[in-house]
Amino acid sequence: MSLNYIWSGFFLVGFLAALAQFLFLGDTEIFKRIIDGTFDSARTGVMDIALPLAGVMTLWLGIMNIGEKAGAIDLLAKLIAPFFSRIFPGVPSNHPATGHMVMNFSANLLGLDNAATPFGLKAMESLQTLNPNKDEPTDAQIMFLVLHTSGLTLIPLAIMAQRSILGAADPSDIFIPCMVATYVATMTGIIAVSIRQRINLFNRVVVGWLGGITAFIVGLVWYFTNYLTKPEIETFSKVFSNFVLMAVIGGFIIGALRKKVNVYEAFIEGAKGGIQTSLTVIPYLVGMLVAISVIRNAGLLGFVVQGFSWLFSHLGVNTDFVSALPTALMKPLSGSAAKAMMIDTMQTYGVDSFVGRLACVFQGSADTTFYIVALYFGSVGIRKTRYAISCGLIADFAGVLAAIAISYVFFH
């Protein structure tokens, strides 16, 4: 029921805010802006998201099916099984969902959003086969979704590219702050869900894996800061992430050919589900995007930012970060809107300003919780979210706090 109340609340609060602006501020255009925004968001949900997603889904579900026929997904599942069996106790160690989740997390780590979404939807579909109550998510589906919404990304390639387009002196200077902020969000998400699900994170295997991941990230940060220049970091990020993606495709095909699999037929067989999945999520996407647009066009974010500015100034806290908050507030709602906020902030305050850089770190600190809930749960017909949204927002909040703290250290 939480999503029901949240969705309804977006419309009702947006309407009240618009009514107040009409009555007290004389804004006669407010209702038109909101209605125009709902039409634009409905079109965006279908034409700019669902239909392009159909093509991407068709491609990557076909590639995924080749990987399954080649045995690559099962191999990944076996490698990660000791760790996943602890944080996903409801998923059998040999279940294909494990391999699908690994592929999704790997694509996210490399900042490959176009590949991560099909892998993630396939993982959610696989997890749904273990769900006795198809209308609400299992513990495993919630853990997977929260980990995905925390958006752990090692290489924020899209953000660095946008900074370069706008003329940043060092487009990759947000690389380490983004990595730290998204790592904090991910760890917070794991802890929040584990507390709800009573998962023991002090298990030797879990501590070993999480400690190993932490050591890897620290080592990567140390290597990049000590041995690579800024342009070299950008080049490495661009080449390595896309090389890995091509290596995955090539590895799947070679493995399938070795097993005498008809690769083309396997691709077609898997690709057929792409269109259907995209059509299934359209109502969920349109519903959520339209509700978000009401909040945005009603001007509520501006009021919230002004309120934060007033509060922190009276508390004697430095308020330089407040101007970047629209990106952070929009991020859980809409990735494209948050990106637009980030770009607008860089253009308004300067691409190399503290506020401009902080907006970029906000953009890279977590993923779009409400959008992902609507997309992933909607793709398998889940209507009740249980505590998925609350845990996702806790992870988002931790990422925002980490982004502010690390940006003050690096840029203020």
Backbone torsions as a table, in degrees:
resi	resn	phi	psi	omega
1	MET	NA	-17.4	-176.1
2	SER	-60.2	-42.1	179.8
3	LEU	-65.4	-34.6	177.4
4	ASN	-60.9	-46.8	-179.7
5	TYR	-69.7	-40.1	179.7
6	ILE	-63.4	-46.9	-178.4
7	TRP	-62.7	-45.5	178.9
8	SER	-64.0	-39.7	-179.4
9	GLY	-62.5	-36.6	177.8
10	PHE	-56.5	-46.0	-178.8
11	PHE	-69.6	-46.4	-175.0
12	LEU	-68.1	-45.0	178.7
13	VAL	-65.8	-40.2	177.3
14	GLY	-61.1	-41.5	178.8
15	PHE	-64.9	-44.2	-179.8
16	LEU	-63.2	-40.1	178.6
17	ALA	-64.9	-41.1	178.6
18	ALA	-65.6	-41.6	179.9
19	LEU	-62.5	-40.9	179.0
20	ALA	-63.7	-40.8	179.6
21	GLN	-67.8	-34.4	178.0
22	PHE	-69.0	-44.1	-175.2
23	LEU	-76.3	-40.0	-171.7
24	PHE	-102.7	-25.1	-179.5
25	LEU	-109.7	-7.2	178.0
26	GLY	70.3	25.7	-179.6
27	ASP	-81.4	97.5	-177.3
28	THR	-81.3	-7.1	-178.5
29	GLU	-98.2	-4.9	-170.9
30	ILE	-62.0	-43.0	-178.1
31	PHE	-69.3	-35.5	177.4
32	LYS	-64.7	-41.8	179.2
33	ARG	-61.2	-40.2	-179.0
34	ILE	-67.9	-46.5	-179.0
35	ILE	-65.6	-43.1	176.5
36	ASP	-59.2	-38.3	179.4
37	GLY	-65.0	-36.6	178.4
38	THR	-65.5	-40.2	178.0
39	PHE	-64.5	-43.5	179.7
40	ASP	-63.8	-40.9	-178.8
41	SER	-68.8	-37.5	177.1
42	ALA	-63.0	-42.3	177.9
43	ARG	-65.9	-41.5	179.9
44	THR	-61.5	-41.8	-179.1
45	GLY	-59.7	-36.1	-178.5
46	VAL	-89.6	-53.7	-169.9
47	MET	-80.1	-36.4	-174.0
48	ASP	-99.1	-16.8	-178.6
49	ILE	-117.7	-60.2	-173.1
50	ALA	-65.1	-46.7	-177.8
51	LEU	-68.6	-46.7	173.3
52	PRO	-60.9	-34.7	177.6
53	LEU	-63.0	-32.8	179.3
54	ALA	-59.9	-42.5	178.5
55	GLY	-66.2	-44.7	179.7
56	VAL	-64.6	-43.2	178.6
57	MET	-61.9	-42.7	179.9
58	THR	-59.2	-45.0	179.2
59	LEU	-63.3	-54.4	-169.8
60	TRP	-78.8	-26.5	172.1
61	LEU	-68.6	-33.4	174.1
62	GLY	-65.1	-45.4	177.6
63	ILE	-63.0	-41.3	179.1
64	MET	-60.2	-40.9	-179.9
65	ASN	-65.0	-36.0	175.4
66	ILE	-63.0	-43.1	178.5
67	GLY	-61.8	-37.3	178.1
68	GLU	-67.4	-43.6	178.7
69	LYS	-63.7	-31.5	-179.3
70	ALA	-79.1	-13.6	-178.9
71	GLY	88.3	4.2	-177.0
72	ALA	-68.7	-38.0	-179.4
73	ILE	-65.7	-42.4	177.2
74	ASP	-62.2	-38.5	178.9
75	LEU	-63.5	-44.9	177.3
76	LEU	-61.2	-40.6	180.0
77	ALA	-62.1	-40.4	-179.8
78	LYS	-68.4	-36.7	-179.2
79	LEU	-66.9	-39.4	-174.7
80	ILE	-94.4	-7.8	-173.4
81	ALA	-53.4	-42.9	-178.4
82	PRO	-57.4	-38.2	179.4
83	PHE	-77.9	-47.9	-176.7
84	PHE	-65.1	-30.5	179.5
85	SER	-65.3	-22.2	177.3
86	ARG	-84.4	-41.8	-178.2
87	ILE	-93.3	-13.5	172.4
88	PHE	-124.6	65.7	-174.4
89	PRO	-63.1	-21.0	-179.4
90	GLY	-84.0	-2.5	-178.6
91	VAL	-105.5	120.8	177.9
92	PRO	-56.9	145.2	-174.4
93	SER	-60.7	-27.6	-177.7
94	ASN	-101.6	14.7	-177.6
95	HIS	-78.3	140.1	-178.3
96	PRO	-62.3	-20.2	179.1
97	ALA	-58.7	-32.0	-180.0
98	THR	-61.5	-47.5	178.7
99	GLY	-63.2	-39.6	179.0
100	HIS	-63.7	-40.9	178.9
101	MET	-65.6	-39.1	178.1
102	VAL	-61.0	-43.3	179.2
103	MET	-62.4	-41.0	179.2
104	ASN	-64.0	-47.6	-179.7
105	PHE	-64.2	-37.7	-179.9
106	SER	-63.9	-43.7	179.1
107	ALA	-64.6	-38.6	177.3
108	ASN	-64.0	-42.1	179.4
109	LEU	-56.9	-36.3	-177.5
110	LEU	-89.5	2.1	179.5
111	GLY	72.7	24.6	-177.0
112	LEU	-97.6	75.7	-173.9
113	ASP	-59.7	-39.8	-177.7
114	ASN	-62.5	-32.3	178.1
115	ALA	-86.3	-32.6	-176.3
116	ALA	-64.7	-39.0	-176.1
117	THR	-62.9	-50.2	177.2
118	PRO	-60.6	-40.6	178.1
119	PHE	-62.1	-41.9	-179.1
120	GLY	-66.2	-41.9	178.3
121	LEU	-65.6	-36.6	176.3
122	LYS	-65.9	-39.5	177.8
123	ALA	-63.0	-44.3	179.1
124	MET	-62.9	-38.9	177.2
125	GLU	-63.4	-41.7	178.5
126	SER	-65.5	-41.9	178.3
127	LEU	-64.7	-31.2	-179.7
128	GLN	-65.6	-25.4	178.0
129	THR	-66.9	-19.2	178.4
130	LEU	-95.5	1.2	-173.0
131	ASN	-90.4	114.3	179.2
132	PRO	-74.4	-24.2	178.9
133	ASN	-116.9	96.3	-170.4
134	LYS	-66.7	-12.0	-175.2
135	ASP	-88.6	-15.7	178.9
136	GLU	-136.4	153.4	-173.3
137	PRO	-75.1	150.8	172.3
138	THR	-78.8	170.5	175.9
139	ASP	-58.3	-40.6	-178.9
140	ALA	-64.7	-40.5	179.1
141	GLN	-65.7	-36.6	178.1
142	ILE	-68.1	-44.9	178.1
143	MET	-59.5	-44.7	179.4
144	PHE	-62.2	-45.6	-176.9
145	LEU	-65.0	-42.2	-179.6
146	VAL	-66.2	-40.3	176.0
147	LEU	-61.9	-37.2	179.6
148	HIS	-70.6	-41.7	-179.1
149	THR	-69.9	-23.0	176.7
150	SER	-70.4	-18.1	167.2
151	GLY	65.7	39.7	-179.7
152	LEU	-57.5	113.4	-177.3
153	THR	-133.3	124.3	177.7
154	LEU	-82.1	-31.0	-173.0
155	ILE	-126.7	96.0	179.7
156	PRO	-78.0	65.8	-170.8
157	LEU	-61.6	-43.6	-176.8
158	ALA	-63.9	-37.7	-179.9
159	ILE	-69.1	-43.4	178.3
160	MET	-62.8	-38.1	179.1
161	ALA	-64.5	-41.6	179.7
162	GLN	-66.2	-38.1	176.8
163	ARG	-64.0	-38.6	178.2
164	SER	-64.2	-42.0	179.2
165	ILE	-59.8	-37.0	-177.4
166	LEU	-86.5	3.8	172.1
167	GLY	87.8	28.7	178.0
168	ALA	-63.6	142.2	178.5
169	ALA	-64.4	-41.4	177.2
170	ASP	-132.9	87.9	-175.3
171	PRO	-57.1	-26.7	-175.8
172	SER	-94.0	10.5	-177.1
173	ASP	-70.0	-12.4	177.3
174	ILE	-91.8	1.8	-174.8
175	PHE	-57.6	-55.4	-177.0
176	ILE	-68.1	-46.2	176.7
177	PRO	-57.3	-40.1	177.4
178	CYS	-62.6	-43.4	-179.0
179	MET	-62.6	-43.8	-179.3
180	VAL	-64.9	-45.4	-176.7
181	ALA	-64.6	-44.4	-178.8
182	THR	-70.5	-30.5	176.4
183	TYR	-67.0	-42.4	177.3
184	VAL	-61.5	-42.8	179.0
185	ALA	-61.7	-42.4	-178.8
186	THR	-65.6	-47.1	-180.0
187	MET	-63.0	-38.1	177.2
188	THR	-64.6	-40.5	177.9
189	GLY	-61.5	-44.7	178.8
190	ILE	-60.6	-45.0	-178.3
191	ILE	-65.4	-44.1	-178.1
192	ALA	-61.1	-46.7	-179.4
193	VAL	-69.5	-38.7	-179.6
194	SER	-62.5	-36.6	177.1
195	ILE	-64.4	-44.6	179.3
196	ARG	-65.0	-36.2	-176.4
197	GLN	-95.9	2.1	179.2
198	ARG	55.3	46.2	176.7
199	ILE	-90.5	132.4	-179.1
200	ASN	-82.4	103.7	-179.6
201	LEU	-81.3	-7.3	179.4
202	PHE	-92.4	10.4	172.7
203	ASN	-61.1	142.0	-175.4
204	ARG	-56.8	-41.4	-179.2
205	VAL	-66.3	-44.6	-179.5
206	VAL	-63.5	-45.5	178.7
207	VAL	-61.3	-39.8	178.9
208	GLY	-63.4	-44.9	-179.6
209	TRP	-68.0	-48.9	-179.0
210	LEU	-65.4	-36.6	175.9
211	GLY	-65.3	-39.5	178.2
212	GLY	-64.8	-41.9	178.0
213	ILE	-64.2	-42.3	178.4
214	THR	-61.5	-44.5	179.3
215	ALA	-63.1	-38.5	178.7
216	PHE	-62.8	-45.5	-179.5
217	ILE	-64.8	-44.2	177.9
218	VAL	-61.3	-43.4	178.9
219	GLY	-63.7	-39.2	179.1
220	LEU	-64.7	-44.5	177.8
221	VAL	-59.9	-45.5	-179.3
222	TRP	-62.2	-43.4	-178.9
223	TYR	-65.4	-46.0	-177.5
224	PHE	-63.9	-40.1	-177.2
225	THR	-74.8	-24.1	-175.3
226	ASN	-102.2	-23.3	-172.5
227	TYR	-123.7	-10.3	-178.8
228	LEU	-120.6	142.1	173.3
229	THR	-81.2	170.4	-180.0
230	LYS	-59.0	-48.4	177.9
231	PRO	-62.2	-34.2	179.0
232	GLU	-67.2	-35.7	176.8
233	ILE	-63.3	-44.7	178.5
234	GLU	-61.5	-45.6	-179.3
235	THR	-63.4	-44.2	178.9
236	PHE	-59.6	-45.8	-178.4
237	SER	-60.0	-46.9	-177.1
238	LYS	-65.9	-46.7	-176.1
239	VAL	-71.3	-46.7	-173.7
240	PHE	-64.6	-45.7	-176.8
241	SER	-63.0	-45.0	-179.0
242	ASN	-74.6	-30.1	174.9
243	PHE	-63.0	-44.0	179.4
244	VAL	-60.9	-40.9	-179.9
245	LEU	-63.1	-44.6	177.8
246	MET	-66.1	-35.5	178.2
247	ALA	-64.7	-36.9	177.4
248	VAL	-63.0	-47.7	179.9
249	ILE	-61.1	-48.5	180.0
250	GLY	-62.0	-41.5	179.6
251	GLY	-64.0	-40.7	178.2
252	PHE	-61.8	-45.8	-177.2
253	ILE	-65.8	-44.8	179.8
254	ILE	-62.3	-44.0	178.7
255	GLY	-61.7	-39.9	178.8
256	ALA	-67.6	-41.4	178.7
257	LEU	-63.0	-37.3	178.1
258	ARG	-64.5	-28.5	179.1
259	LYS	-92.1	11.2	178.1
260	LYS	63.6	31.1	178.5
261	VAL	-83.3	139.2	172.3
262	ASN	-74.7	97.8	-170.5
263	VAL	-61.8	-44.3	-177.5
264	TYR	-64.2	-43.4	178.4
265	GLU	-65.1	-36.6	177.2
266	ALA	-64.2	-39.8	177.9
267	PHE	-62.6	-48.7	-178.8
268	ILE	-61.3	-41.8	-179.2
269	GLU	-59.8	-44.7	179.7
270	GLY	-73.8	-35.5	-175.3
271	ALA	-67.6	-24.0	-176.8
272	LYS	-60.4	-25.9	-179.3
273	GLY	-79.0	-10.1	-175.9
274	GLY	-64.2	-47.2	-178.6
275	ILE	-64.6	-45.0	-177.5
276	GLN	-62.6	-42.2	179.1
277	THR	-62.1	-43.1	-179.7
278	SER	-63.7	-40.0	178.1
279	LEU	-66.8	-35.6	-178.4
280	THR	-63.7	-37.5	-173.9
281	VAL	-85.2	-8.4	-175.8
282	ILE	-56.2	-50.0	-179.5
283	PRO	-59.9	-39.1	-179.3
284	TYR	-67.5	-41.8	179.5
285	LEU	-65.0	-49.5	-178.1
286	VAL	-61.2	-44.5	179.9
287	GLY	-58.0	-46.8	-177.5
288	MET	-72.0	-42.3	-178.0
289	LEU	-65.6	-38.4	178.4
290	VAL	-65.5	-43.1	178.5
291	ALA	-61.9	-40.8	178.9
292	ILE	-64.9	-39.2	-179.2
293	SER	-64.6	-31.9	177.9
294	VAL	-63.2	-45.8	178.3
295	ILE	-60.9	-44.1	-175.9
296	ARG	-66.9	-48.4	-175.7
297	ASN	-76.4	-16.3	174.9
298	ALA	-77.2	-7.2	176.3
299	GLY	79.9	16.7	-176.8
300	LEU	-65.7	-34.1	-179.5
301	LEU	-62.2	-39.0	178.5
302	GLY	-62.5	-41.6	178.1
303	PHE	-64.7	-40.3	-179.9
304	VAL	-63.5	-43.8	179.8
305	VAL	-62.9	-42.5	177.8
306	GLN	-62.5	-38.3	178.2
307	GLY	-64.7	-43.3	177.2
308	PHE	-61.9	-41.7	-179.4
309	SER	-61.7	-44.1	179.2
310	TRP	-63.9	-44.5	-177.4
311	LEU	-62.8	-51.3	-175.9
312	PHE	-68.9	-32.8	178.5
313	SER	-66.4	-36.7	178.5
314	HIS	-74.4	-22.6	177.2
315	LEU	-86.0	-3.3	-179.8
316	GLY	78.0	18.4	-179.9
317	VAL	-92.0	141.8	176.2
318	ASN	-58.3	128.7	-174.2
319	THR	-106.9	15.5	-178.7
320	ASP	-60.8	-26.3	-176.3
321	PHE	-78.8	-15.8	-170.6
322	VAL	-63.4	-35.1	-177.9
323	SER	-65.0	-18.8	178.5
324	ALA	-92.3	-6.8	-174.8
325	LEU	-61.0	-31.4	178.6
326	PRO	-53.2	-36.7	177.5
327	THR	-64.3	-43.4	-179.7
328	ALA	-66.2	-39.9	-178.4
329	LEU	-70.7	-32.5	-178.1
330	MET	-82.9	-24.0	-173.8
331	LYS	-56.0	-46.0	179.4
332	PRO	-65.8	-18.2	-175.3
333	LEU	-93.2	-45.4	-174.4
334	SER	-154.8	122.5	179.4
335	GLY	-66.0	-42.3	-178.9
336	SER	-67.8	-39.0	178.3
337	ALA	-67.5	-39.1	177.4
338	ALA	-64.3	-39.1	177.3
339	LYS	-62.9	-42.1	178.2
340	ALA	-62.8	-39.6	176.7
341	MET	-63.0	-42.3	179.7
342	MET	-60.9	-47.1	-179.5
343	ILE	-63.9	-43.6	179.7
344	ASP	-62.5	-38.7	178.8
345	THR	-64.6	-43.8	178.8
346	MET	-64.1	-39.2	-179.8
347	GLN	-70.7	-33.8	-176.9
348	THR	-77.6	-45.3	-173.3
349	TYR	-103.2	-11.0	-178.3
350	GLY	108.7	135.5	-175.2
351	VAL	-65.7	-28.5	-179.6
352	ASP	-104.5	13.3	176.5
353	SER	-77.1	164.1	176.7
354	PHE	-59.4	-44.5	-178.9
355	VAL	-65.4	-42.2	179.6
356	GLY	-63.1	-43.6	178.3
357	ARG	-67.5	-40.7	-180.0
358	LEU	-62.4	-39.2	177.4
359	ALA	-59.6	-38.3	177.7
360	CYS	-65.9	-40.8	179.1
361	VAL	-67.2	-38.3	173.4
362	PHE	-57.4	-45.2	-178.0
363	GLN	-61.7	-33.2	-177.8
364	GLY	-94.9	0.7	-172.9
365	SER	-84.0	-21.7	-178.3
366	ALA	-161.5	-178.9	-178.9
367	ASP	-112.6	-174.7	-173.2
368	THR	-90.3	93.2	-171.9
369	THR	-57.4	-53.6	-175.5
370	PHE	-67.2	-40.2	177.6
371	TYR	-61.6	-44.7	-178.0
372	ILE	-67.6	-39.4	176.6
373	VAL	-59.9	-46.7	-179.5
374	ALA	-64.0	-41.9	-176.7
375	LEU	-71.2	-51.3	-172.3
376	TYR	-75.2	-47.6	178.0
377	PHE	-69.0	-37.0	178.7
378	GLY	-63.8	-32.0	-177.7
379	SER	-65.8	-21.8	179.8
380	VAL	-117.9	10.0	174.2
381	GLY	80.5	18.1	177.8
382	ILE	-79.2	129.2	-176.4
383	ARG	-111.2	-25.5	-179.6
384	LYS	-103.8	128.4	-171.8
385	THR	-95.8	-9.6	-175.0
386	ARG	52.8	-124.8	-177.1
387	TYR	-105.4	18.3	-177.7
388	ALA	-63.3	-43.7	-177.0
389	ILE	-68.5	-43.9	-178.0
390	SER	-62.8	-43.2	179.1
391	CYS	-68.6	-36.4	176.8
392	GLY	-63.4	-41.0	179.5
393	LEU	-70.4	-32.4	175.0
394	ILE	-62.4	-43.5	177.1
395	ALA	-63.3	-41.5	178.2
396	ASP	-60.8	-44.0	-178.6
397	PHE	-63.1	-41.4	177.6
398	ALA	-62.6	-39.7	177.9
399	GLY	-63.2	-38.8	178.4
400	VAL	-64.7	-46.6	179.0
401	LEU	-61.7	-42.2	178.9
402	ALA	-64.8	-39.0	179.4
403	ALA	-62.4	-43.0	179.0
404	ILE	-63.8	-47.5	-177.0
405	ALA	-62.9	-48.0	-175.8
406	ILE	-70.6	-31.3	178.7
407	SER	-70.8	-35.5	174.9
408	TYR	-64.0	-36.6	178.6
409	VAL	-67.8	-42.8	-172.5
410	PHE	-86.8	-36.0	-165.3
411	PHE	-121.7	-14.9	-172.0
412	HIS	-87.3	NA	NA
